[in-house]
Amino acid sequence: MELITTPFGFSSTADEVVSGVDLTGKRIIVTGGSSGIGIETARSLARVGAEVTLAVRSIEAGEKIAAEIKEDTRNPNVSVRRLDLSNQGSVKEFVTAWDGPLHVLINNAGIMALPTLERTPEGWEMQFATNFLGHFALTVGLHRALAEANGARIVSVSSSANIVAPVIFDDMHFDFLPYDPFVAYGQSKTANALLAVEATRRWGKHGILANALNPGAIATNLQKHIGGVKTPPEQRKAPQQGAATSVLLAASPLLDGIGGRYFEDCNEAVTVTKRPDGWNSVAHYALSADNAERLWNVASQLVA
């Protein structure tokens, strides 16, 4: 299968990839829209007319960012709703309250490399619960709204950390294995890629397509547990550049009809069967149809 390429690349910004696109009348949710690349993702989509909902843990922080985006873009249709992805009750409340079609769901929020093992009340490892299971429940819960849009997109923010670890099906929550912050993070980001694969397989016939991406190395609060971003300066991106691939997958006509794939630097990534020397590419297990179906079934049982 030929890799998808676009005119954009490492240095492209979110505003550049949607230049000339009109999203008037399109309804979009951005989880984690009040920090990091979530802000720039929401800003660029609002700038081209979308109705954007920031799904965030802190309403206060969300309202501040929403006000800034509205002033900057002159788009009044930016709103805030509370969503705590580590809390399945919060996810259910969010889904229940949503009404009408949803054209784009951007599963952007995440936590990284918690130094010690933390668990949800269900006993789930916190990174897997927040980065994947919360987004899984949200995505499944919003299926009807996505189908109602008659051509919806799901954007699943993964990471280069997918090459650190596959989903460890026999011990996803570190009940036996010694906890490792980066293995846990890598597993959760592999799971996000698999979510896009299986959502496309199951829902493509309903007009719902999903893709995953690595946004790159961007200095944000995400790295607070590791003392800041460690990537060499020449390999880092500004937040507007970090949001570019998310926005491309969410809104660009270049991705019409495309689903179940993994992108980085605004182009489809190469699949590898061994860990590469660098941090580009996607591991074969993160795009495996068998893994994707298995994970969907496991996650469905967990969040039922």
VEXVEX-44697 format. One record per residue (C-alpha): residue in three letters; chain; x negated, y, z negated. Coordinates in steps of 0.02 Angstrom, whole numbers. Layout:
BEGIN
REC lumgu vexgu     c1     c2     c3
REC   ALA     A      X      Y      Z
...
//
This chain:
BEGIN
REC lumgu vexgu     c1     c2     c3
REC   MET     A      0      0      0
REC   GLU     A    -73    166     55
REC   LEU     A   -110    290    -83
REC   ILE     A     -6    449    -82
REC   THR     A   -106    608    -58
REC   THR     A    -53    790    -66
REC   PRO     A   -136    957    -22
REC   PHE     A   -163    985   -209
REC   GLY     A   -302    928   -324
REC   PHE     A   -397    945   -488
REC   SER     A   -392   1136   -494
REC   SER     A   -214   1161   -432
REC   THR     A    -93   1247   -550
REC   ALA     A     87   1206   -591
REC   ASP     A    145   1367   -508
REC   GLU     A     51   1322   -349
REC   VAL     A    129   1150   -328
REC   VAL     A    307   1221   -335
REC   SER     A    275   1375   -231
REC   GLY     A    422   1390   -111
REC   VAL     A    529   1263   -205
REC   ASP     A    703   1316   -263
REC   LEU     A    770   1223   -415
REC   THR     A    924   1330   -442
REC   GLY     A   1061   1221   -514
REC   LYS     A    942   1082   -567
REC   ARG     A    945   1031   -749
REC   ILE     A    780    975   -826
REC   ILE     A    727    912   -998
REC   VAL     A    547    932  -1055
REC   THR     A    505    840  -1216
REC   GLY     A    370    927  -1316
REC   GLY     A    409   1086  -1221
REC   SER     A    349   1203  -1357
REC   SER     A    164   1160  -1355
REC   GLY     A     19   1114  -1242
REC   ILE     A     55   1075  -1061
REC   GLY     A    240   1060  -1104
REC   ILE     A    250   1249  -1111
REC   GLU     A    172   1272   -940
REC   THR     A    276   1131   -867
REC   ALA     A    435   1215   -927
REC   ARG     A    377   1388   -875
REC   SER     A    338   1340   -695
REC   LEU     A    502   1247   -674
REC   ALA     A    600   1393   -747
REC   ARG     A    507   1512   -632
REC   VAL     A    581   1425   -480
REC   GLY     A    758   1427   -547
REC   ALA     A    782   1268   -649
REC   GLU     A    892   1259   -803
REC   VAL     A    765   1195   -929
REC   THR     A    796   1117  -1099
REC   LEU     A    650   1109  -1220
REC   ALA     A    672    951  -1324
REC   VAL     A    566    984  -1479
REC   ARG     A    546    939  -1662
REC   SER     A    543   1119  -1723
REC   ILE     A    688   1227  -1665
REC   GLU     A    598   1381  -1730
REC   ALA     A    443   1347  -1625
REC   GLY     A    551   1301  -1476
REC   GLU     A    654   1461  -1485
REC   LYS     A    495   1566  -1487
REC   ILE     A    428   1481  -1331
REC   ALA     A    598   1485  -1245
REC   ALA     A    607   1673  -1273
REC   GLU     A    433   1696  -1199
REC   ILE     A    476   1590  -1047
REC   LYS     A    640   1683  -1018
REC   GLU     A    552   1851  -1025
REC   ASP     A    410   1793   -913
REC   THR     A    517   1708   -780
REC   ARG     A    675   1815   -790
REC   ASN     A    769   1651   -800
REC   PRO     A    898   1654   -941
REC   ASN     A    933   1467   -925
REC   VAL     A    802   1404  -1048
REC   SER     A    871   1322  -1204
REC   VAL     A    811   1221  -1353
REC   ARG     A    874   1061  -1432
REC   ARG     A    802    964  -1576
REC   LEU     A    722    796  -1540
REC   ASP     A    607    694  -1653
REC   LEU     A    546    549  -1547
REC   SER     A    483    453  -1698
REC   ASN     A    661    449  -1766
REC   GLN     A    782    341  -1671
REC   GLY     A    928    427  -1755
REC   SER     A    869    593  -1686
REC   VAL     A    854    519  -1512
REC   LYS     A   1030    451  -1523
REC   GLU     A   1097    620  -1579
REC   PHE     A   1011    706  -1433
REC   VAL     A   1079    582  -1307
REC   THR     A   1254    589  -1377
REC   ALA     A   1257    779  -1369
REC   TRP     A   1198    787  -1188
REC   ASP     A   1338    822  -1065
REC   GLY     A   1337    824   -876
REC   PRO     A   1206    777   -748
REC   LEU     A   1018    775   -778
REC   HIS     A    909    800   -625
REC   VAL     A    737    779   -704
REC   LEU     A    679    702   -868
REC   ILE     A    499    741   -912
REC   ASN     A    437    628  -1050
REC   ASN     A    293    741  -1100
REC   ALA     A    280    744  -1291
REC   GLY     A    149    640  -1379
REC   ILE     A     32    614  -1525
REC   MET     A   -147    551  -1514
REC   ALA     A   -270    450  -1617
REC   LEU     A   -190    457  -1788
REC   PRO     A   -339    422  -1903
REC   THR     A   -247    299  -2014
REC   LEU     A   -108    176  -1980
REC   GLU     A     61    260  -1999
REC   ARG     A    227    173  -1978
REC   THR     A    407    224  -1947
REC   PRO     A    543    161  -2065
REC   GLU     A    567     16  -1943
REC   GLY     A    386    -35  -1971
REC   TRP     A    331     20  -1797
REC   GLU     A    157     92  -1770
REC   MET     A    182    280  -1756
REC   GLN     A     94    314  -1590
REC   PHE     A    186    174  -1501
REC   ALA     A    350    227  -1583
REC   THR     A    331    410  -1536
REC   ASN     A    245    406  -1368
REC   PHE     A    338    258  -1296
REC   LEU     A    486    191  -1395
REC   GLY     A    559    363  -1425
REC   HIS     A    546    406  -1241
REC   PHE     A    612    234  -1193
REC   ALA     A    768    258  -1299
REC   LEU     A    790    434  -1231
REC   THR     A    772    377  -1051
REC   VAL     A    892    232  -1068
REC   GLY     A   1015    339  -1165
REC   LEU     A   1017    469  -1027
REC   HIS     A   1039    344   -886
REC   ARG     A   1218    396   -850
REC   ALA     A   1168    580   -841
REC   LEU     A   1024    538   -725
REC   ALA     A   1136    434   -613
REC   GLU     A   1263    575   -608
REC   ALA     A   1131    689   -530
REC   ASN     A   1131    585   -370
REC   GLY     A    943    587   -349
REC   ALA     A    855    606   -516
REC   ARG     A    673    596   -562
REC   ILE     A    588    535   -720
REC   VAL     A    411    594   -756
REC   SER     A    316    489   -882
REC   VAL     A    159    571   -952
REC   SER     A     27    436   -975
REC   SER     A   -160    463   -997
REC   SER     A   -331    407   -939
REC   ALA     A   -326    311  -1105
REC   ASN     A   -223    179  -1015
REC   ILE     A   -392    101   -970
REC   VAL     A   -431     81  -1156
REC   ALA     A   -295    -46  -1194
REC   PRO     A   -151   -144  -1119
REC   VAL     A     12   -168  -1213
REC   ILE     A    -31   -297  -1346
REC   PHE     A    131   -393  -1337
REC   ASP     A     90   -512  -1480
REC   ASP     A     43   -373  -1601
REC   MET     A    105   -205  -1539
REC   HIS     A    117   -133  -1715
REC   PHE     A    -50   -192  -1784
REC   ASP     A     25   -315  -1908
REC   PHE     A   -126   -428  -1882
REC   LEU     A   -258   -332  -1786
REC   PRO     A   -363   -202  -1878
REC   TYR     A   -292    -32  -1833
REC   ASP     A   -391     67  -1705
REC   PRO     A   -331    245  -1667
REC   PHE     A   -384    242  -1485
REC   VAL     A   -323     66  -1448
REC   ALA     A   -154    115  -1520
REC   TYR     A   -152    273  -1416
REC   GLY     A   -208    182  -1258
REC   GLN     A    -74     50  -1281
REC   SER     A     61    182  -1297
REC   LYS     A      4    270  -1139
REC   THR     A     -4    108  -1042
REC   ALA     A    174     79  -1099
REC   ASN     A    225    249  -1029
REC   ALA     A    157    199   -859
REC   LEU     A    251     34   -865
REC   LEU     A    411    128   -907
REC   ALA     A    401    215   -739
REC   VAL     A    375     51   -648
REC   GLU     A    524    -37   -724
REC   ALA     A    642    113   -722
REC   THR     A    612    127   -535
REC   ARG     A    643    -59   -508
REC   ARG     A    804    -59   -609
REC   TRP     A    874    109   -561
REC   GLY     A    804    151   -391
REC   LYS     A    966     91   -313
REC   HIS     A   1056    221   -419
REC   GLY     A    948    358   -346
REC   ILE     A    835    369   -500
REC   LEU     A    648    362   -469
REC   ALA     A    509    372   -598
REC   ASN     A    323    403   -587
REC   ALA     A    184    414   -717
REC   LEU     A     32    526   -726
REC   ASN     A   -129    572   -812
REC   PRO     A   -129    761   -840
REC   GLY     A   -317    771   -869
REC   ALA     A   -418    840  -1014
REC   ILE     A   -338    998  -1082
REC   ALA     A   -382   1078  -1249
REC   THR     A   -218   1074  -1348
REC   ASN     A   -154   1022  -1519
REC   LEU     A   -153    843  -1454
REC   GLN     A   -336    823  -1502
REC   LYS     A   -317    889  -1679
REC   HIS     A   -359    720  -1757
REC   ILE     A   -522    702  -1662
REC   GLY     A   -593    876  -1689
REC   GLY     A   -544    947  -1521
REC   VAL     A   -567    896  -1340
REC   LYS     A   -730    801  -1309
REC   THR     A   -730    803  -1120
REC   PRO     A   -874    901  -1039
REC   PRO     A   -818   1080   -997
REC   GLU     A   -833   1055   -809
REC   GLN     A   -707    912   -819
REC   ARG     A   -577   1006   -922
REC   LYS     A   -421   1092   -859
REC   ALA     A   -327   1247   -912
REC   PRO     A   -148   1213   -970
REC   GLN     A    -75   1275   -804
REC   GLN     A   -187   1150   -714
REC   GLY     A   -145   1013   -838
REC   ALA     A     40   1037   -804
REC   ALA     A     19   1031   -615
REC   THR     A     38    844   -589
REC   SER     A    192    836   -702
REC   VAL     A    273    978   -605
REC   LEU     A    226    901   -439
REC   LEU     A    312    737   -486
REC   ALA     A    462    830   -556
REC   ALA     A    498    949   -415
REC   SER     A    395    934   -257
REC   PRO     A    480    873    -97
REC   LEU     A    315    785    -61
REC   LEU     A    371    652   -185
REC   ASP     A    546    624   -115
REC   GLY     A    585    438   -116
REC   ILE     A    428    392   -214
REC   GLY     A    436    291   -376
REC   GLY     A    342    168   -484
REC   ARG     A    172    247   -454
REC   TYR     A     35    330   -556
REC   PHE     A    -43    498   -515
REC   GLU     A   -189    606   -572
REC   ASP     A   -253    772   -505
REC   CYS     A    -93    784   -402
REC   ASN     A   -132    626   -302
REC   GLU     A    -99    441   -325
REC   ALA     A   -235    358   -427
REC   VAL     A   -340    209   -379
REC   THR     A   -297     47   -470
REC   VAL     A   -443    -43   -553
REC   THR     A   -465   -219   -622
REC   LYS     A   -612   -176   -736
REC   ARG     A   -643    -23   -842
REC   PRO     A   -735    105   -734
REC   ASP     A   -884    210   -789
REC   GLY     A   -779    369   -785
REC   TRP     A   -603    408   -842
REC   ASN     A   -513    416   -676
REC   SER     A   -400    278   -607
REC   VAL     A   -264    169   -680
REC   ALA     A   -282     -8   -747
REC   HIS     A   -195   -146   -652
REC   TYR     A   -100   -201   -807
REC   ALA     A    -21    -28   -822
REC   LEU     A     67    -53   -655
REC   SER     A    106   -238   -670
REC   ALA     A    287   -278   -627
REC   ASP     A    285   -426   -745
REC   ASN     A    218   -322   -889
REC   ALA     A    343   -185   -852
REC   GLU     A    492   -302   -857
REC   ARG     A    429   -387  -1015
REC   LEU     A    402   -222  -1103
REC   TRP     A    574   -158  -1055
REC   ASN     A    654   -314  -1128
REC   VAL     A    552   -303  -1289
REC   ALA     A    588   -117  -1309
REC   SER     A    773   -145  -1278
REC   GLN     A    779   -268  -1423
REC   LEU     A    682   -152  -1538
REC   VAL     A    790      3  -1510
REC   ALA     A    956    -90  -1499
//
